[in-house]
Every structure is written in C-alpha cells, then in structure tokens.
C-alpha cells in the first residue's frame, strides 16, 4: 500500500513538474521574464515591477491559482550605449484538492548590444540581446487530502487513520531550472518597430528517482519557444500591437496569436510622464481558447484584465499591475521596441 501511494504521488509530482514552465498566462506583456530571458531590461524606464494573479475555474470545481511577481532593471550602462540588466521572478501555482503546489524563484541577467542596421552609425536602431536564468523550484503535494483512512491496521479497526501518511512519504520534489534566450529588436521607423526572439527552458535536467514512472522520469521537459511582436503606430493616437508566441515540447506544441489596440488619450507631458492610454485585444491559443484583454496605462502604471474562454465550463481570469517609472540617469538607454 505504501509503495503504491508513493509511486502515484511521485508520478503526479513529476508530471506537474514537467509542465511547470509552460506559458499559460493570458497577458504576455506582463510576464517578459517568463517569455524570454533576453527581455530582461528591455523597457523604457528606470525599473520594471510586475504582479500577476490568475484564477482558473472549471465545472469539476477543482481550483487552480497562479501568482507571479517580477522585477528587473538596468545596472550598468556603457559609454557606447550597451547595457547589462538583471531581474528576479517569483511564481507560485496551487492546483487540485491535494493543494499541489509549484513555486520557484529565478534570477535573470541579460546583455544588450546596440547596433546600427540600415541606418547611419549615429542612429543605433537595433538591439541584440542574450539572457540567461537560473534558480530554484519546488513541487509539493498535501498527501493528507488524498489519503483515505484505513479501516483495519494489523487487525484492530482504525477509522480515519491514514497510516501511509503516518509512516511518512516523500511529497516534495526540488529542481534547478536553467533557461537561456536571445532577442533581436529594431526600429525601422519612428512609428514602426518589432522584436523577435527564441529561448530554451529547463536546459539543465535534474536526475529523478528510479521508482518514478518511465514516462515521467524527466522532472522538467526541455522546451523551446519563439516570439515575434510588433509595435505599429497607425495614427498619432492609435497603435496596433500584434504578437505570436510558439512553444515546442515533448507533449505537444502551444501557440498564442493575436493583437492589442492601443489608443492614446493625451499628449506626453513636459515632465517626461507618459500619456494616459487604453488598450483592448483579442487572442487565440492552442485548444480553441479565445482570450480577451483590456486595461489602461496611467502614466507609469499599466493595469490589465484578461479573460480566457475555453468553453462554457472552463476558463480563467487574470489581473496584472506593472509599474515602470521614468529613468533619472544621465545615460539614457536606447530601446528600439518596447512591445514586451
């Protein structure tokens, strides 16, 4: 009995661990460090702090919540405009009646090289960046919620007693995620810019116990992803921000494609503060998921709401808040594209 429950619990833990790095967030704009390590520091401002909360509902009543907190900023700007940025990201996911929990904390660093492509040497309109991440992650499960009390134990009747839990079973799996990515962004005109990148997650494979099922021996699936985003200012007030994200892994592929419409309500102030703007978008992801996003950018703040409608019995809601104050350094950074 003990071996059977141990096997099932470990298999479940490693199955969840394999999907821990999946991009299941609705608003990619709010999770740049999770999208690609090279996006660390790729923003116009002094620093960037983001908070995301997601709640998934289903007809089965089994809850799933996810929280992500991230912070990144440039730490060294060179004379030629190149710069180094660092960041930190914390995530926590809780799912199921057994409170299956996945939590991680990851550090990120990126180097941005500014170039002049299709322009004069003084106009550095291109950013080539490489980034790496490393950290610690842990999955655990509340075995008490999954155990049924034994009716008999060595003869006597013991109602409601969970012997396998009393004798102790391993319910925690730890691993060390290592991710890497590269990105290329360019401003072809003052009103048109784009960014493209590729990344790999879980590049370091943690050895797993021998008693784990063969199809779950890898605690973390190696995943590769590509992203393309555009920032196109159609008029003085209206901008289109399409994007596509594609992820490849052993158990299948995941695609997110769509567009956000941005409308500016005012002009940029003399003190450097950005104008107030609103945005709304529509997205499609693998599995017939239709996603809607909306929100506002109020000076240094971006507030977003996302809703995923898979079907009448399943979907998710997501709230995001981002704060990016203007930089006060005399060394102004050049950021060709601020799509993410």
C-alpha positions, 0 to 999 in steps of 0.5 A, a space after each residue: 500500500 505504501 509503495 503504491 501511494 508513493 509511486 502515484 504521488 511521485 508520478 503526479 509530482 513529476 508530471 506537474 513538474 514537467 509542465 511547470 514552465 509552460 506559458 499559460 498566462 493570458 497577458 504576455 506583456 506582463 510576464 517578459 521574464 517568463 517569455 524570454 530571458 533576453 527581455 530582461 531590461 528591455 523597457 523604457 524606464 528606470 525599473 520594471 515591477 510586475 504582479 500577476 494573479 490568475 484564477 482558473 475555474 472549471 465545472 469539476 470545481 477543482 481550483 487552480 491559482 497562479 501568482 507571479 511577481 517580477 522585477 528587473 532593471 538596468 545596472 550598468 550602462 556603457 559609454 557606447 550605449 550597451 547595457 547589462 540588466 538583471 531581474 528576479 521572478 517569483 511564481 507560485 501555482 496551487 492546483 487540485 484538492 491535494 493543494 499541489 503546489 509549484 513555486 520557484 524563484 529565478 534570477 535573470 541577467 541579460 546583455 544588450 548590444 546596440 547596433 546600427 542596421 540600415 541606418 547611419 552609425 549615429 542612429 543605433 536602431 537595433 538591439 541584440 540581446 542574450 539572457 540567461 536564468 537560473 534558480 530554484 523550484 519546488 513541487 509539493 503535494 498535501 498527501 493528507 487530502 488524498 489519503 483515505 483512512 484505513 479501516 483495519 491496521 494489523 487487525 484492530 479497526 482504525 477509522 480515519 487513520 491514514 497510516 501511509 501518511 503516518 509512516 511518512 512519504 516523500 511529497 516534495 520534489 526540488 529542481 534547478 531550472 536553467 533557461 537561456 534566450 536571445 532577442 533581436 529588436 529594431 526600429 525601422 521607423 519612428 512609428 514602426 518597430 518589432 522584436 523577435 526572439 527564441 529561448 530554451 527552458 529547463 536546459 539543465 535536467 535534474 536526475 529523478 528517482 528510479 521508482 518514478 514512472 518511465 514516462 515521467 522520469 524527466 522532472 522538467 521537459 526541455 522546451 523551446 519557444 519563439 516570439 515575434 511582436 510588433 509595435 505599429 503606430 497607425 495614427 498619432 493616437 492609435 497603435 496596433 500591437 500584434 504578437 505570436 508566441 510558439 512553444 515546442 515540447 515533448 507533449 505537444 506544441 502551444 501557440 498564442 496569436 493575436 493583437 492589442 489596440 492601443 489608443 492614446 488619450 493625451 499628449 506626453 507631458 513636459 515632465 517626461 510622464 507618459 500619456 494616459 492610454 487604453 488598450 483592448 485585444 483579442 487572442 487565440 491559443 492552442 485548444 480553441 481558447 479565445 482570450 480577451 484583454 483590456 486595461 489602461 496605462 496611467 502614466 507609469 502604471 499599466 493595469 490589465 484584465 484578461 479573460 480566457 474562454 475555453 468553453 462554457 465550463 472552463 476558463 480563467 481570469 487574470 489581473 496584472 499591475 506593472 509599474 515602470 517609472 521614468 529613468 533619472 540617469 544621465 545615460 539614457 538607454 536606447 530601446 528600439 521596441 518596447 512591445 514586451 
